């Protein structure tokens, strides 16, 4: 711990995260009727408080690492994030945690699938799924801005050994640029090989900007219409009723049916990192009308909710 606080270890967490970890540790010990004492721990806590005090202003250019010990392998999964960056693609979001938790618990959802993730951000969901679920034919992580794409490429490379350690032979996630507006205006995904060849479309916390919601819905529609048997699963965070209502309105306008998943199984692997209430994050599946795609989607929904 001292090496982490003093920056002697690679991929160290932020001082604020370390302080939160130490405080949580103390609370849990006290909750069980114990107490924490000792000069070494007190010095660690004091040093962390000093570091936090020296970083009171949020630096938008600050990059740091988060590590996740998921109960497998020797090494943790680690991702580089920009917690105060203006680009939301460099931050962590609870919906991404839930989507990963659900898929890891239900690996059959991604088995033998060509998976595409929209708005993949730091890439945590796709990296975790490929390392712990395995069985994907391929997984492509997409986003829009150059800085997000560069950071996602970094995180995939960073976790290459972790993926191979936990799922030998699994292909690494690919990273690609994707412009929803361009796809929506062209009314075709023929020019996007990852979308046109994909079987499963994933997204987490992409319903927040009203200006892009119509384009997002068109991408979902075009994906589902491109071939029978395609499935889309979104983890959405309910923050603003107006924004979510617009999303539903656009889905109905485009003829995309949605279904909220209830009582699904998941392992709370990322529970320590949640700040929002879990009931504010929901899982939805999407289908088109009464087509074969809709029937396949309904069947898949029943399977994963058993």
C-alpha positions in Angstrom: 0.0 0.0 0.0 2.8 2.4 0.8 4.3 1.8 -2.6 1.0 2.6 -4.2 0.5 5.8 -2.2 4.1 7.0 -2.9 3.7 6.3 -6.6 6.3 3.5 -6.7 3.9 1.1 -8.5 2.7 1.4 -12.0 -1.0 2.2 -12.8 -1.6 3.7 -9.3 -5.1 5.0 -8.4 -5.7 8.6 -7.5 -5.2 9.9 -4.0 -8.9 10.4 -3.6 -9.7 6.8 -4.6 -7.0 5.6 -2.2 -8.5 7.7 0.6 -11.9 6.4 -0.1 -10.6 2.8 0.0 -8.9 3.4 3.4 -12.0 5.0 4.9 -14.2 2.2 3.6 -11.8 -0.4 5.1 -12.0 1.4 8.5 -15.8 1.5 8.3 -16.1 -2.2 7.5 -13.8 -3.2 10.4 -15.7 -1.0 12.8 -19.0 -2.3 11.5 -17.9 -5.8 12.5 -17.0 -4.6 16.0 -13.3 -4.2 15.5 -11.0 -1.2 15.3 -7.9 -0.2 13.3 -4.7 0.8 15.1 -1.0 0.9 14.4 1.5 3.5 13.4 1.9 2.2 9.8 -1.7 2.5 9.0 -2.0 5.9 10.5 1.0 7.1 8.5 -0.6 5.8 5.3 -3.8 7.6 6.1 -2.0 10.8 6.9 0.1 10.6 3.7 -3.0 10.1 1.6 -4.8 13.0 3.2 -1.7 15.2 2.4 -1.9 14.1 -1.2 -5.6 14.7 -1.5 -5.2 18.2 0.1 -2.6 19.0 -2.5 -5.0 18.1 -5.3 -8.1 20.0 -4.4 -8.6 21.4 -7.9 -9.9 19.0 -10.5 -7.3 18.8 -13.3 -9.2 18.1 -16.6 -6.0 16.7 -18.1 -5.3 14.3 -15.2 -5.0 10.7 -16.4 -5.0 7.9 -13.8 -5.5 4.1 -13.6 -8.2 2.1 -12.0 -7.5 -1.6 -11.2 -10.2 -4.3 -10.8 -9.5 -7.6 -9.1 -12.3 -9.7 -10.4 -11.5 -12.9 -8.7 -9.6 -14.5 -11.5 -6.0 -14.8 -12.6 -3.0 -13.3 -11.0 -3.2 -9.8 -12.4 -6.0 -7.3 -12.2 -7.8 -5.7 -15.1 -6.6 -2.0 -15.4 -7.9 0.9 -17.4 -6.6 4.4 -17.8 -9.3 7.1 -17.2 -9.6 10.9 -17.1 -12.0 11.4 -14.3 -12.3 15.2 -14.8 -11.8 15.3 -18.5 -14.3 17.2 -20.7 -14.7 14.1 -22.9 -17.1 11.8 -21.3 -15.5 8.9 -23.1 -12.6 9.0 -20.7 -14.7 8.6 -17.6 -16.3 5.6 -15.9 -20.1 5.1 -15.8 -22.2 2.8 -13.7 -24.2 1.5 -16.7 -20.9 0.1 -18.1 -20.3 -1.8 -14.9 -23.8 -3.3 -14.9 -23.6 -4.4 -18.6 -20.3 -6.1 -17.9 -21.7 -7.7 -14.7 -24.7 -9.0 -16.6 -22.7 -10.4 -19.5 -20.1 -12.1 -17.3 -22.9 -13.8 -15.4 -24.6 -14.8 -18.7 -21.8 -15.7 -21.1 -24.1 -17.5 -23.5 -25.4 -14.1 -24.6 -22.1 -13.4 -26.3 -21.0 -16.9 -27.2 -20.1 -17.4 -30.9 -21.3 -13.8 -31.5 -19.6 -11.0 -33.4 -20.1 -8.2 -30.8 -20.1 -4.5 -31.4 -20.2 -1.9 -28.6 -21.4 1.7 -29.2 -19.9 4.5 -27.1 -17.4 2.1 -25.6 -15.5 4.8 -23.7 -12.5 3.5 -21.8 -13.3 0.0 -23.1 -13.9 -1.7 -19.7 -17.1 -3.5 -20.6 -15.7 -5.1 -23.8 -12.3 -5.9 -22.2 -14.0 -7.6 -19.2 -16.4 -9.5 -21.4 -13.6 -10.8 -23.7 -11.5 -11.9 -20.8 -14.1 -13.4 -18.6 -16.8 -14.6 -21.0 -14.7 -15.8 -23.9 -16.4 -17.4 -26.8 -16.9 -14.2 -28.8 -16.0 -14.6 -32.5 -14.9 -11.0 -32.3 -15.6 -7.8 -30.4 -15.3 -4.3 -31.8 -15.3 -1.3 -29.4 -16.5 1.9 -31.1 -16.5 5.6 -30.2 -16.3 9.0 -31.8 -13.6 11.3 -30.5 -9.9 10.9 -31.3 -8.8 11.2 -27.6 -11.3 8.4 -26.6 -10.2 6.2 -29.4 -6.5 6.6 -28.5 -7.2 5.9 -24.8 -9.3 2.8 -25.7 -6.5 1.5 -27.8 -4.1 2.0 -24.9 -6.4 0.1 -22.5 -6.8 -2.8 -24.9 -3.0 -3.1 -25.3 -2.6 -2.8 -21.5 -4.9 -5.7 -20.9 -3.8 -8.0 -23.7 -2.0 -10.3 -21.3 -4.9 -10.2 -18.8 -7.3 -11.4 -21.6 -4.9 -14.2 -22.7 -4.3 -15.2 -19.1 -8.1 -15.7 -18.5 -9.2 -16.7 -21.9 -6.3 -18.2 -23.9 -6.6 -17.8 -27.6 -9.4 -15.2 -27.4 -9.0 -12.4 -30.0 -8.2 -9.0 -28.6 -11.0 -6.4 -28.9 -10.7 -4.2 -32.0 -11.2 -0.4 -31.7 -12.9 1.6 -34.4 -14.3 5.1 -35.0 -18.0 5.3 -35.5 -20.1 8.4 -36.3 -23.8 7.8 -35.5 -24.9 10.9 -37.4 -23.0 9.8 -40.5 -24.6 6.3 -40.3 -28.1 7.7 -39.6 -27.9 10.2 -42.5 -26.7 7.6 -45.0 -29.5 5.2 -43.9 -27.2 2.3 -44.4 -24.5 0.4 -42.4 -23.1 -1.2 -45.5 -20.0 1.0 -45.2 -19.3 -0.1 -41.6 -18.1 -3.7 -41.6 -18.3 -4.1 -37.9 -22.0 -3.2 -37.8 -23.0 -5.0 -40.9 -21.3 -8.2 -39.9 -22.2 -8.0 -36.2 -24.6 -10.2 -34.4 -24.9 -8.4 -31.0 -25.0 -4.7 -30.4 -24.1 -3.4 -26.9 -24.2 0.1 -25.4 -23.9 1.5 -21.9 -25.0 5.0 -20.8 -25.3 6.4 -24.3 -28.7 8.1 -23.8 -27.8 11.5 -22.4 -27.3 14.0 -25.3 -30.6 14.9 -26.9 -28.9 16.1 -30.1 -27.6 12.7 -31.0 -30.5 10.5 -29.7 -32.3 10.4 -33.1 -29.1 9.3 -34.8 -28.4 6.7 -32.2 -31.9 5.2 -32.7 -31.4 5.1 -36.4 -28.1 3.2 -35.9 -29.9 0.6 -33.8 -32.7 0.3 -36.3 -30.3 -0.2 -39.3 -28.4 -2.8 -37.3 -31.5 -4.8 -36.4 -32.8 -4.6 -40.0 -29.6 -5.7 -41.6 -30.1 -9.4 -41.0 -32.4 -11.8 -39.1 -31.5 -12.8 -35.6 -29.6 -9.7 -34.5 -29.9 -8.5 -30.9 -29.3 -5.2 -29.2 -28.8 -4.8 -25.4 -28.4 -1.4 -23.8 -27.7 -0.5 -20.2 -29.3 2.9 -19.7 -29.0 5.3 -16.7 -32.2 7.2 -15.9 -31.1 10.8 -15.1 -33.5 13.1 -16.9 -37.1 12.2 -17.7 -37.1 14.6 -20.7 -34.1 12.9 -22.3 -35.4 9.4 -21.7 -38.8 10.3 -23.1 -37.2 11.6 -26.3 -35.3 8.3 -26.6 -38.6 6.3 -26.3 -40.3 8.7 -28.7 -37.6 8.2 -31.3 -37.7 4.4 -30.9 -41.5 4.4 -31.5 -41.1 6.7 -34.5 -38.5 4.4 -36.1 -40.6 1.3 -35.3 -38.0 -0.1 -32.8 -39.6 -2.1 -30.0 -38.0 -2.1 -26.6 -38.3 -4.3 -23.6 -36.9 -3.7 -20.1 -35.3 -6.8 -18.6 -36.5 -7.7 -15.2 -35.0 -10.0 -12.5 -31.9 -10.7 -14.6 -28.9 -12.4 -12.9 -25.6 -10.6 -12.4 -22.6 -10.7 -10.0 -21.9 -7.4 -8.4 -18.2 -7.4 -9.4 -17.9 -3.6 -9.5 -20.0 -2.8 -6.5 -17.3 -0.8 -4.8 -17.2 1.7 -7.7 -20.9 2.4 -7.9 -22.1 5.9 -6.8 -25.6 5.8 -8.3 -28.3 3.6 -7.0 -28.5 0.3 -9.0 -32.2 0.8 -9.6 -31.4 3.9 -11.7 -29.6 1.8 -14.3 -31.7 -0.5 -16.5 -31.2 -3.1 -19.1 -33.3 -3.1 -22.4 -33.4 -5.3 -25.4 -34.5 -3.9 -28.8 -36.3 -5.5 -31.8 -38.1 -4.5 -35.0 -41.8 -5.1 -35.3 -43.0 -8.7 -35.7 -40.1 -9.7 -37.9 -37.9 -12.7 -37.4 -35.5 -10.4 -35.6 -38.2 -9.6 -33.0 -38.9 -13.3 -32.4 -35.2 -14.0 -31.9 -34.8 -11.1 -29.6 -37.8 -12.2 -27.5 -36.4 -15.7 -27.3 -32.9 -14.4 -26.2 -34.5 -12.2 -23.6 -36.3 -15.1 -22.0 -33.1 -17.1 -22.0 -31.0 -14.5 -20.2 -33.7 -13.8 -17.7 -34.1 -17.4 -16.5 
